[in-house]
Amino acid sequence: MKQTRDWMGGIAARNKLSGGNGLPFADARVVRNKNNTNIVTNGPFGEIKETIGGYIIVKAESVDEAVEFAKGCPVLQGDGNSVEVRKIAKGDGMH
């Protein structure tokens, strides 16, 4: 946790952190479509290959700059772990 706060603090010190939050697993639900029926279950489950533990929003000039921030994420200390970098859709999502 401290490593994550320090990493985010470094981004904030450069005035590039816009926001973010952890995403706790307690009281989570999964809604999936199976045979055209929505099924709601408790989750996420440990057997899934990917989980989202949180997110941060950075003010990057490019995807490459955001990738450089991501490379410092403590999550990457775990073998096989990953950090996803995406742009945020604006307005109608077409930008």
Residue pairs with C-beta under 8 A, 6 or more apart in sequence:
3 74
3 77
4 73
4 74
4 75
7 72
7 73
7 74
8 17
8 20
8 56
10 72
11 17
11 56
11 58
11 69
15 59
16 58
16 59
16 60
16 69
17 56
17 57
17 58
17 59
18 56
18 57
18 58
18 59
19 56
19 57
20 54
20 55
20 56
20 57
21 54
21 55
22 53
22 54
23 52
23 53
23 54
23 55
25 44
25 51
28 42
28 43
28 44
29 40
29 41
29 42
29 43
30 40
30 41
30 42
30 43
30 44
30 45
31 38
31 39
31 40
32 38
32 39
32 41
33 39
44 51
50 82
53 75
57 88
58 66
58 69
60 66
60 69
63 85
63 87
66 85
67 85
70 76
70 83
70 85
73 83
75 81
75 82
75 83
76 82
76 83
89 95
